[in-house]
């Protein structure tokens, strides 16, 4: 792990904290590599059921890639094929929650959109400022915004590079909730605990199903969902869920 990325696991919840507060938690190649490794650990671990991504301090979630590191790539092709932290988060099989505290700019906004659920502090600010510097986002910016907030709102952000506040982001559907700054992590941990208490295979399958439904034709999505339901129904956890329901007790899910 990088010195600027903290990773811990407790109560089935992994927390990835971008910790470079002096640079608004801007991502370096070393941090990106550490995040890729952290996601790989989460995917391989039966202990991890939910992942939280946040930034250290209250000022910034992340200002995206550290611009001062971008000229280190030998060619534009090397830059295009760099190890991408947003790709890593999208590849996470476990549900991922973004706790957006402060600025989520450029790659920081892309990082948040790579998560499944986004909860924002009231002081959060969102922007796709790359156009002000002469380029565009490359970590899923346009696709994420178009799917999250619609074409017109996405165009407003992409073409101007200006920031919107947490209230506007929530009204557009970019985030699900806005909390006071001091209530952000407690609320995110509450949601994470709720998900962690559910059947882990079912939660992972629900994520797979949701992403597929977002991309597939409607009738095919329903057919695929039915197949996934049959797979879940055959697990030991599903049998435990039915038994617990009949016996009026809390189920003990084991990810089996």
Secondary structure, DSSP 8 states (H G I E B T S, - for coil): --TTEEEEEETTEEEEEE--GGGTT-B-HHHHHHHHHHHHHHHH-SS--EEEEEESSSSEEE--B-GGGGGGSSSHHHHHTS--HHHHHHT--SEEEEEE-SEEETHHHHHHHTSSEEEEETT-EEE-GGGGGT----SSHHHHHHHHH-HHHHHHHHHH---EEHHHHHHHTSSSEEE-GGGHHHHHHHHHHHHHTS-HHHHHHHHHHHHHHHHS-HHHHHHHHHHHHHHHHTSHHHHHHHHHHHHTS-------
